[in-house]
Amino acid sequence: MQLQDVPSLWHLRMVNGGLAHIWADGYAEVDGSYVFDVLATVPLDHQAHIAVTSSAPTRPESVCVTVARIPMNAVEELHTAKIGMDARYCDCEGG
């Protein structure tokens, strides 16, 4: 598996006060969970062993792969903390 781009950093402030860091290209709300994924190139014979959420019709080895699934009721707040290589981290943790 090879990532197609540098993922963004997402911060999830959990209801228990913890701060989760997730590197992903994006997320969707699915069945009461935040589902984070990355865009990757994955050979067809490896795709059965990972959670593929979508693929490109003209390039089936280009897929979105789930990297985290977090129940929405466990999350107090969610925001993008860093996009790209040059941007600084957000201020929520003093980073």
N, CA, C and O atoms as CSV, one atom per row, in Angstrom:
chain,resi,resn,atom,element,x,y,z
A,1,MET,N,N,0.843,-1.172,0.000
A,1,MET,CA,C,0.000,0.000,0.000
A,1,MET,C,C,0.887,1.233,0.000
A,1,MET,O,O,1.855,1.314,0.756
A,2,GLN,N,N,0.550,2.192,-0.854
A,2,GLN,CA,C,1.300,3.436,-0.938
A,2,GLN,C,C,0.313,4.597,-0.862
A,2,GLN,O,O,-0.634,4.662,-1.646
A,3,LEU,N,N,0.535,5.518,0.086
A,3,LEU,CA,C,-0.333,6.688,0.194
A,3,LEU,C,C,-0.142,7.565,-1.028
A,3,LEU,O,O,0.965,7.674,-1.554
A,4,GLN,N,N,-1.226,8.195,-1.486
A,4,GLN,CA,C,-1.146,9.032,-2.669
A,4,GLN,C,C,-0.836,10.484,-2.335
A,4,GLN,O,O,-0.506,11.261,-3.231
A,5,ASP,N,N,-0.935,10.866,-1.067
A,5,ASP,CA,C,-0.648,12.231,-0.650
A,5,ASP,C,C,-0.378,12.228,0.851
A,5,ASP,O,O,-0.621,11.231,1.531
A,6,VAL,N,N,0.119,13.339,1.355
A,6,VAL,CA,C,0.325,13.476,2.802
A,6,VAL,C,C,-1.038,13.711,3.444
A,6,VAL,O,O,-1.720,14.672,3.087
A,7,PRO,N,N,-1.453,12.862,4.378
A,7,PRO,CA,C,-2.763,13.061,5.002
A,7,PRO,C,C,-2.755,14.281,5.926
A,7,PRO,O,O,-1.698,14.787,6.302
A,8,SER,N,N,-3.940,14.734,6.278
A,8,SER,CA,C,-4.116,15.820,7.237
A,8,SER,C,C,-4.186,15.230,8.639
A,8,SER,O,O,-4.502,14.054,8.820
A,9,LEU,N,N,-3.886,16.064,9.621
A,9,LEU,CA,C,-4.017,15.665,11.021
A,9,LEU,C,C,-5.363,16.145,11.537
A,9,LEU,O,O,-5.725,17.308,11.359
A,10,TRP,N,N,-6.094,15.257,12.170
A,10,TRP,CA,C,-7.385,15.568,12.771
A,10,TRP,C,C,-7.266,15.400,14.277
A,10,TRP,O,O,-6.664,14.438,14.753
A,11,HIS,N,N,-7.837,16.329,15.020
A,11,HIS,CA,C,-7.897,16.227,16.474
A,11,HIS,C,C,-9.325,15.910,16.883
A,11,HIS,O,O,-10.277,16.534,16.414
A,12,LEU,N,N,-9.454,14.940,17.757
A,12,LEU,CA,C,-10.746,14.598,18.338
A,12,LEU,C,C,-10.625,14.764,19.833
A,12,LEU,O,O,-9.894,14.022,20.488
A,13,ARG,N,N,-11.344,15.743,20.383
A,13,ARG,CA,C,-11.408,15.895,21.834
A,13,ARG,C,C,-12.472,14.920,22.306
A,13,ARG,O,O,-13.645,15.041,21.954
A,14,MET,N,N,-12.049,13.959,23.101
A,14,MET,CA,C,-12.948,12.902,23.540
A,14,MET,C,C,-13.768,13.373,24.741
A,14,MET,O,O,-13.353,14.278,25.465
A,15,VAL,N,N,-14.924,12.759,24.948
A,15,VAL,CA,C,-15.780,13.154,26.071
A,15,VAL,C,C,-15.104,12.894,27.413
A,15,VAL,O,O,-15.465,13.512,28.415
A,16,ASN,N,N,-14.129,11.989,27.445
A,16,ASN,CA,C,-13.409,11.723,28.696
A,16,ASN,C,C,-12.241,12.685,28.907
A,16,ASN,O,O,-11.488,12.545,29.871
A,17,GLY,N,N,-12.085,13.674,27.994
A,17,GLY,CA,C,-11.038,14.681,28.132
A,17,GLY,C,C,-9.786,14.397,27.323
A,17,GLY,O,O,-8.942,15.281,27.178
A,18,GLY,N,N,-9.640,13.199,26.795
A,18,GLY,CA,C,-8.467,12.853,25.998
A,18,GLY,C,C,-8.479,13.550,24.645
A,18,GLY,O,O,-9.520,14.019,24.183
A,19,LEU,N,N,-7.308,13.612,24.018
A,19,LEU,CA,C,-7.169,14.197,22.686
A,19,LEU,C,C,-6.584,13.133,21.764
A,19,LEU,O,O,-5.448,12.698,21.955
A,20,ALA,N,N,-7.357,12.714,20.768
A,20,ALA,CA,C,-6.892,11.722,19.797
A,20,ALA,C,C,-6.354,12.442,18.567
A,20,ALA,O,O,-6.907,13.455,18.139
A,21,HIS,N,N,-5.276,11.915,18.005
A,21,HIS,CA,C,-4.667,12.441,16.787
A,21,HIS,C,C,-4.847,11.383,15.694
A,21,HIS,O,O,-4.441,10.234,15.868
A,22,ILE,N,N,-5.452,11.769,14.577
A,22,ILE,CA,C,-5.645,10.825,13.479
A,22,ILE,C,C,-5.166,11.475,12.190
A,22,ILE,O,O,-5.599,12.568,11.827
A,23,TRP,N,N,-4.261,10.777,11.506
A,23,TRP,CA,C,-3.780,11.240,10.197
A,23,TRP,C,C,-4.645,10.576,9.136
A,23,TRP,O,O,-4.647,9.352,9.004
A,24,ALA,N,N,-5.382,11.389,8.376
A,24,ALA,CA,C,-6.291,10.866,7.357
A,24,ALA,C,C,-6.562,11.949,6.318
A,24,ALA,O,O,-6.377,13.137,6.584
A,25,ASP,N,N,-6.994,11.534,5.150
A,25,ASP,CA,C,-7.360,12.487,4.110
A,25,ASP,C,C,-8.725,13.109,4.367
A,25,ASP,O,O,-8.993,14.226,3.923
A,26,GLY,N,N,-9.576,12.405,5.070
A,26,GLY,CA,C,-10.903,12.915,5.359
A,26,GLY,C,C,-11.675,11.926,6.206
A,26,GLY,O,O,-11.155,10.889,6.619
A,27,TYR,N,N,-12.936,12.271,6.458
A,27,TYR,CA,C,-13.780,11.382,7.247
A,27,TYR,C,C,-15.216,11.487,6.762
A,27,TYR,O,O,-15.593,12.426,6.062
A,28,ALA,N,N,-16.001,10.499,7.154
A,28,ALA,CA,C,-17.439,10.494,6.886
A,28,ALA,C,C,-18.142,10.047,8.160
A,28,ALA,O,O,-17.552,9.377,9.007
A,29,GLU,N,N,-19.401,10.423,8.283
A,29,GLU,CA,C,-20.217,9.959,9.403
A,29,GLU,C,C,-21.020,8.756,8.913
A,29,GLU,O,O,-21.884,8.881,8.046
A,30,VAL,N,N,-20.718,7.585,9.486
A,30,VAL,CA,C,-21.334,6.343,9.033
A,30,VAL,C,C,-21.850,5.569,10.244
A,30,VAL,O,O,-21.076,5.191,11.123
A,31,ASP,N,N,-23.152,5.339,10.284
A,31,ASP,CA,C,-23.771,4.521,11.336
A,31,ASP,C,C,-23.320,4.929,12.736
A,31,ASP,O,O,-22.984,4.071,13.552
A,32,GLY,N,N,-23.310,6.229,13.021
A,32,GLY,CA,C,-22.971,6.703,14.356
A,32,GLY,C,C,-21.492,6.742,14.671
A,32,GLY,O,O,-21.112,6.886,15.833
A,33,SER,N,N,-20.645,6.615,13.656
A,33,SER,CA,C,-19.196,6.670,13.852
A,33,SER,C,C,-18.570,7.656,12.874
A,33,SER,O,O,-19.085,7.886,11.779
A,34,TYR,N,N,-17.444,8.236,13.297
A,34,TYR,CA,C,-16.596,8.958,12.365
A,34,TYR,C,C,-15.669,7.924,11.738
A,34,TYR,O,O,-14.943,7.232,12.452
A,35,VAL,N,N,-15.686,7.813,10.419
A,35,VAL,CA,C,-14.837,6.857,9.706
A,35,VAL,C,C,-13.800,7.656,8.919
A,35,VAL,O,O,-14.139,8.371,7.975
A,36,PHE,N,N,-12.534,7.526,9.317
A,36,PHE,CA,C,-11.428,8.247,8.697
A,36,PHE,C,C,-10.760,7.353,7.663
A,36,PHE,O,O,-10.612,6.149,7.871
A,37,ASP,N,N,-10.353,7.960,6.534
A,37,ASP,CA,C,-9.689,7.161,5.510
A,37,ASP,C,C,-8.560,7.934,4.843
A,37,ASP,O,O,-8.460,9.156,4.953
A,38,VAL,N,N,-7.720,7.183,4.151
A,38,VAL,CA,C,-6.627,7.737,3.354
A,38,VAL,C,C,-6.778,7.232,1.925
A,38,VAL,O,O,-7.292,6.140,1.682
A,39,LEU,N,N,-6.318,8.054,0.990
A,39,LEU,CA,C,-6.293,7.656,-0.411
A,39,LEU,C,C,-4.972,6.949,-0.667
A,39,LEU,O,O,-3.904,7.500,-0.400
A,40,ALA,N,N,-5.044,5.729,-1.184
A,40,ALA,CA,C,-3.842,4.923,-1.359
A,40,ALA,C,C,-3.911,4.124,-2.651
A,40,ALA,O,O,-4.981,3.912,-3.223
A,41,THR,N,N,-2.753,3.694,-3.086
A,41,THR,CA,C,-2.653,2.753,-4.199
A,41,THR,C,C,-2.408,1.380,-3.583
A,41,THR,O,O,-1.404,1.158,-2.907
A,42,VAL,N,N,-3.328,0.474,-3.825
A,42,VAL,CA,C,-3.264,-0.862,-3.230
A,42,VAL,C,C,-3.489,-1.887,-4.337
A,42,VAL,O,O,-4.506,-1.828,-5.027
A,43,PRO,N,N,-2.554,-2.830,-4.521
A,43,PRO,CA,C,-2.767,-3.878,-5.523
A,43,PRO,C,C,-4.088,-4.613,-5.263
A,43,PRO,O,O,-4.479,-4.815,-4.114
A,44,LEU,N,N,-4.758,-5.005,-6.328
A,44,LEU,CA,C,-6.060,-5.667,-6.210
A,44,LEU,C,C,-6.017,-6.891,-5.306
A,44,LEU,O,O,-6.963,-7.137,-4.558
A,45,ASP,N,N,-4.933,-7.660,-5.365
A,45,ASP,CA,C,-4.866,-8.881,-4.559
A,45,ASP,C,C,-4.662,-8.598,-3.069
A,45,ASP,O,O,-4.765,-9.522,-2.262
A,46,HIS,N,N,-4.375,-7.352,-2.676
A,46,HIS,CA,C,-4.228,-6.995,-1.263
A,46,HIS,C,C,-5.490,-6.358,-0.690
A,46,HIS,O,O,-5.629,-6.242,0.528
A,47,GLN,N,N,-6.396,-5.951,-1.549
A,47,GLN,CA,C,-7.558,-5.196,-1.095
A,47,GLN,C,C,-8.520,-6.006,-0.236
A,47,GLN,O,O,-9.278,-5.424,0.539
A,48,ALA,N,N,-8.512,-7.310,-0.348
A,48,ALA,CA,C,-9.396,-8.147,0.466
A,48,ALA,C,C,-8.976,-8.143,1.934
A,48,ALA,O,O,-9.752,-8.562,2.793
A,49,HIS,N,N,-7.763,-7.678,2.235
A,49,HIS,CA,C,-7.219,-7.730,3.588
A,49,HIS,C,C,-7.295,-6.395,4.323
A,49,HIS,O,O,-6.811,-6.280,5.448
A,50,ILE,N,N,-7.900,-5.387,3.693
A,50,ILE,CA,C,-8.031,-4.066,4.312
A,50,ILE,C,C,-9.460,-3.571,4.144
A,50,ILE,O,O,-10.235,-4.151,3.383
A,51,ALA,N,N,-9.813,-2.499,4.852
A,51,ALA,CA,C,-11.157,-1.931,4.759
A,51,ALA,C,C,-11.179,-0.865,3.668
A,51,ALA,O,O,-10.834,0.290,3.915
A,52,VAL,N,N,-11.585,-1.257,2.463
A,52,VAL,CA,C,-11.687,-0.336,1.329
A,52,VAL,C,C,-13.087,0.275,1.348
A,52,VAL,O,O,-14.087,-0.443,1.343
A,53,THR,N,N,-13.148,1.628,1.371
A,53,THR,CA,C,-14.451,2.298,1.403
A,53,THR,C,C,-14.911,2.735,0.025
A,53,THR,O,O,-16.113,2.873,-0.205
A,54,SER,N,N,-13.974,2.959,-0.907
A,54,SER,CA,C,-14.346,3.313,-2.277
A,54,SER,C,C,-13.149,3.127,-3.188
A,54,SER,O,O,-12.011,3.029,-2.728
A,55,SER,N,N,-13.417,3.079,-4.487
A,55,SER,CA,C,-12.336,2.941,-5.466
A,55,SER,C,C,-12.683,3.746,-6.710
A,55,SER,O,O,-13.842,4.084,-6.949
A,56,ALA,N,N,-11.656,4.042,-7.492
A,56,ALA,CA,C,-11.844,4.776,-8.738
A,56,ALA,C,C,-12.216,3.786,-9.842
A,56,ALA,O,O,-11.500,2.805,-10.042
A,57,PRO,N,N,-13.315,4.014,-10.560
A,57,PRO,CA,C,-13.741,3.066,-11.592
A,57,PRO,C,C,-12.690,2.846,-12.678
A,57,PRO,O,O,-12.560,1.735,-13.190
A,58,THR,N,N,-11.948,3.877,-13.032
A,58,THR,CA,C,-10.960,3.740,-14.107
A,58,THR,C,C,-9.599,3.286,-13.597
A,58,THR,O,O,-8.734,2.915,-14.390
A,59,ARG,N,N,-9.400,3.311,-12.272
A,59,ARG,CA,C,-8.137,2.876,-11.662
A,59,ARG,C,C,-8.448,2.109,-10.390
A,59,ARG,O,O,-8.314,2.670,-9.303
A,60,PRO,N,N,-8.857,0.853,-10.477
A,60,PRO,CA,C,-9.339,0.123,-9.307
A,60,PRO,C,C,-8.302,-0.079,-8.206
A,60,PRO,O,O,-8.670,-0.434,-7.086
A,61,GLU,N,N,-7.027,0.136,-8.487
A,61,GLU,CA,C,-6.026,0.028,-7.428
A,61,GLU,C,C,-5.928,1.322,-6.612
A,61,GLU,O,O,-5.242,1.354,-5.591
A,62,SER,N,N,-6.604,2.383,-7.052
A,62,SER,CA,C,-6.668,3.646,-6.318
A,62,SER,C,C,-7.903,3.617,-5.432
A,62,SER,O,O,-9.027,3.703,-5.927
A,63,VAL,N,N,-7.698,3.493,-4.112
A,63,VAL,CA,C,-8.804,3.261,-3.183
A,63,VAL,C,C,-8.705,4.160,-1.952
A,63,VAL,O,O,-7.646,4.704,-1.637
A,64,CYS,N,N,-9.831,4.297,-1.275
A,64,CYS,CA,C,-9.857,4.905,0.051
A,64,CYS,C,C,-9.850,3.762,1.062
A,64,CYS,O,O,-10.643,2.825,0.967
A,65,VAL,N,N,-8.939,3.858,2.032
A,65,VAL,CA,C,-8.757,2.811,3.026
A,65,VAL,C,C,-9.081,3.373,4.412
A,65,VAL,O,O,-8.553,4.415,4.798
A,66,THR,N,N,-9.932,2.697,5.148
A,66,THR,CA,C,-10.270,3.119,6.504
A,66,THR,C,C,-9.078,2.942,7.427
A,66,THR,O,O,-8.469,1.873,7.484
A,67,VAL,N,N,-8.753,4.015,8.153
A,67,VAL,CA,C,-7.648,3.955,9.126
A,67,VAL,C,C,-8.137,4.076,10.565
A,67,VAL,O,O,-7.412,3.728,11.497
A,68,ALA,N,N,-9.372,4.571,10.755
A,68,ALA,CA,C,-9.928,4.671,12.112
A,68,ALA,C,C,-11.439,4.782,12.035
A,68,ALA,O,O,-11.998,5.358,11.102
A,69,ARG,N,N,-12.081,4.214,13.041
A,69,ARG,CA,C,-13.540,4.310,13.194
A,69,ARG,C,C,-13.794,4.615,14.669
A,69,ARG,O,O,-13.521,3.794,15.544
A,70,ILE,N,N,-14.331,5.827,14.928
A,70,ILE,CA,C,-14.515,6.295,16.297
A,70,ILE,C,C,-16.007,6.574,16.518
A,70,ILE,O,O,-16.611,7.314,15.742
A,71,PRO,N,N,-16.610,5.995,17.563
A,71,PRO,CA,C,-18.027,6.283,17.828
A,71,PRO,C,C,-18.237,7.783,18.064
A,71,PRO,O,O,-17.508,8.406,18.836
A,72,MET,N,N,-19.235,8.352,17.395
A,72,MET,CA,C,-19.489,9.784,17.511
A,72,MET,C,C,-19.852,10.188,18.934
A,72,MET,O,O,-19.534,11.300,19.358
A,73,ASN,N,N,-20.510,9.309,19.675
A,73,ASN,CA,C,-20.902,9.668,21.038
A,73,ASN,C,C,-19.721,9.692,22.009
A,73,ASN,O,O,-19.880,10.100,23.160
A,74,ALA,N,N,-18.542,9.262,21.562
A,74,ALA,CA,C,-17.334,9.333,22.386
A,74,ALA,C,C,-16.540,10.610,22.115
A,74,ALA,O,O,-15.541,10.881,22.781
A,75,VAL,N,N,-16.997,11.399,21.123
A,75,VAL,CA,C,-16.256,12.582,20.689
A,75,VAL,C,C,-17.011,13.845,21.085
A,75,VAL,O,O,-18.193,14.005,20.779
A,76,GLU,N,N,-16.303,14.739,21.773
A,76,GLU,CA,C,-16.883,16.032,22.147
A,76,GLU,C,C,-16.719,17.054,21.029
A,76,GLU,O,O,-17.622,17.847,20.764
A,77,GLU,N,N,-15.546,17.029,20.371
A,77,GLU,CA,C,-15.262,18.009,19.324
A,77,GLU,C,C,-14.264,17.419,18.339
A,77,GLU,O,O,-13.396,16.632,18.715
A,78,LEU,N,N,-14.396,17.812,17.061
A,78,LEU,CA,C,-13.534,17.306,15.991
A,78,LEU,C,C,-13.124,18.471,15.115
A,78,LEU,O,O,-13.963,19.278,14.714
A,79,HIS,N,N,-11.829,18.564,14.815
A,79,HIS,CA,C,-11.384,19.613,13.901
A,79,HIS,C,C,-10.092,19.205,13.205
A,79,HIS,O,O,-9.358,18.333,13.670
A,80,THR,N,N,-9.836,19.870,12.067
A,80,THR,CA,C,-8.594,19.665,11.347
A,80,THR,C,C,-7.496,20.395,12.091
A,80,THR,O,O,-7.646,21.572,12.418
A,81,ALA,N,N,-6.393,19.715,12.363
A,81,ALA,CA,C,-5.311,20.307,13.140
A,81,ALA,C,C,-4.119,20.694,12.279
A,81,ALA,O,O,-3.329,21.551,12.676
A,82,LYS,N,N,-3.972,20.084,11.114
A,82,LYS,CA,C,-2.843,20.395,10.245
A,82,LYS,C,C,-3.157,19.866,8.853
A,82,LYS,O,O,-3.524,18.704,8.684
A,83,ILE,N,N,-3.008,20.733,7.862
A,83,ILE,CA,C,-3.198,20.330,6.478
A,83,ILE,C,C,-1.904,20.627,5.735
A,83,ILE,O,O,-1.422,21.760,5.748
A,84,GLY,N,N,-1.346,19.618,5.094
A,84,GLY,CA,C,-0.124,19.812,4.313
A,84,GLY,C,C,1.140,19.788,5.160
A,84,GLY,O,O,1.100,19.690,6.387
A,85,MET,N,N,2.250,19.881,4.466
A,85,MET,CA,C,3.554,19.753,5.116
A,85,MET,C,C,4.001,21.037,5.808
A,85,MET,O,O,4.687,20.976,6.828
A,86,ASP,N,N,3.622,22.211,5.269
A,86,ASP,CA,C,4.163,23.467,5.763
A,86,ASP,C,C,3.315,24.146,6.828
A,86,ASP,O,O,3.812,25.010,7.550
A,87,ALA,N,N,2.064,23.776,6.936
A,87,ALA,CA,C,1.193,24.422,7.918
A,87,ALA,C,C,1.620,24.034,9.329
A,87,ALA,O,O,2.102,22.926,9.565
A,88,ARG,N,N,1.434,24.966,10.263
A,88,ARG,CA,C,1.759,24.637,11.653
A,88,ARG,C,C,0.591,23.886,12.286
A,88,ARG,O,O,-0.523,23.890,11.762
A,89,TYR,N,N,0.859,23.250,13.407
A,89,TYR,CA,C,-0.173,22.541,14.130
A,89,TYR,C,C,-1.157,23.533,14.760
A,89,TYR,O,O,-0.821,24.703,14.944
A,90,CYS,N,N,-2.332,23.087,15.081
A,90,CYS,CA,C,-3.312,23.974,15.703
A,90,CYS,C,C,-2.908,24.282,17.140
A,90,CYS,O,O,-1.981,23.678,17.680
A,91,ASP,N,N,-3.616,25.230,17.752
A,91,ASP,CA,C,-3.263,25.690,19.081
A,91,ASP,C,C,-3.950,24.895,20.196
A,91,ASP,O,O,-3.704,25.176,21.370
A,92,CYS,N,N,-4.790,23.928,19.879
A,92,CYS,CA,C,-5.568,23.278,20.916
A,92,CYS,C,C,-4.720,22.482,21.904
A,92,CYS,O,O,-5.175,22.184,23.008
A,93,GLU,N,N,-3.503,22.140,21.522
A,93,GLU,CA,C,-2.637,21.411,22.438
A,93,GLU,C,C,-1.315,22.137,22.673
A,93,GLU,O,O,-0.399,21.599,23.295
A,94,GLY,N,N,-1.232,23.361,22.169
A,94,GLY,CA,C,0.003,24.122,22.349
A,94,GLY,C,C,1.130,23.635,21.480
A,94,GLY,O,O,2.296,23.886,21.784
A,95,GLY,N,N,0.798,22.912,20.352
A,95,GLY,CA,C,1.805,22.302,19.488
A,95,GLY,C,C,2.474,23.184,18.560
A,95,GLY,O,O,3.335,22.742,17.799
